């Protein structure tokens, strides 16, 4: 299992990052850092601290608890201490700083296994950032921090960003308590066909691992905008995924079609991203080889189409490419439906959230259930305990269980029967600290 990242050595951080951290922390405090005073009862000192009782006993009393593993509990309270879930016990049995979450289902925070934390629209042009952008390093980190806050506020408590160098200072600042945001794992840089032959690829993986990567990202196929054809040989993929294992890192692979995904499976890679053109035989191979499958069937497409004028004309984003994406939408949906019928295939939640999509991650989960036919509870598991397992964090996050990190969200309603409830987040706790505590639609909580 990948250990939870501890607070880094801050003395090695550039001074401007600390300045960015102060600005973002102040912004978070002004627009959502939850002060429980007036909405919780019990520990008055903790309430005035404004830290959600992080150092004391916090008691959460929702209508129900979904444990992220398929279980549902009522008439219970979740007791949090020192950032961890201490116990789950009968409602009303524990003293402490109490949050009365009536009308709310408590569940693990969502885990998005595929985001691009640093992608943003430029301040000057309003269009996608690109090589010619005038953004400074400070700007790029601020945008990434803004995206991190948007996702946390919407109920995402862990993300895997695949990935850019600006991820590292944001990841470390969040881990060190300087910034509010979800737990971040990052690939830093990717491997692709241009990286070179097997020797060059192994050297590249060594460099990325030394730079602090949590995962290795590999492009084994072209974009769906140009047909998703294979781009890396079996030997190249063997080198990339084999070297990742040497460093104890997972390898996640962008692969749209059967040939590229099959090569990745045979190379011992860990997860297939996208897979919009896969056939049943390849899906069965992924299951047989124990790979995770992370399809993106809605938010990515919908966000691109809604922001087409902010993308087209930059890099590989062309009008023709957008038509290719539109043509791929029904195919991707059918592949997802087929994947649901493959025994043993581990489908995890990911969105490929790029510029314009951060904070809307939940929409992918709703679409998978409502249009893709996934069982609501299976969808919740895919975005919590199973996603945590895919990241190597299955013994630490993704479940409401004793000794797990207190990464918890409250949603209005019951998502196990109405998946749209995941879009009605009213409570967010990350590592025991409360960042959001809104009244439900019926008014202030009792």
Buried (B, 14 or more C-beta within 10 A) or exposed (E): EBEEBEEBEEEEBEEEBEEBBEEBBEBBEEEBBBBBEEBBBBBEEBBEBBBBBBBBBBBBBBBBBBBBBEEBBEEBBBBBBEBBBBBBEEBEEBEBBBBBBEBBBBBBBBBBBBBBBBBBBBEEBEBBBEEEBEBEBBBBBBBBBBBBBBBBBBBBBBBBBBBBBBBBBBBBBBBBEBBBBBBBBBBBBBBBBEBBEBEBBBBBBEEBBEEBBBBBBBBBBBBBBEBBEBBBBBEBBBBBBBBBBEBEBBBBBBBBBBBBBBBBBBBBBBBBBBBBBBBEEBBBBBBEBEBBBBBBBBBBBBBBEEBEEBBBEBEEBBEEBBEBBEEBBEBBBEBBBBBBEBEEBBBBBBBBBBBBBBBBBBBBBBBBBBEBEBBBBBBBBBBBBBBBBBBBBBEBBBBBBEEBBBBBBBBBBBBBEBBBBBBBBBBBBBBBBBBBBBEBEEEEBE
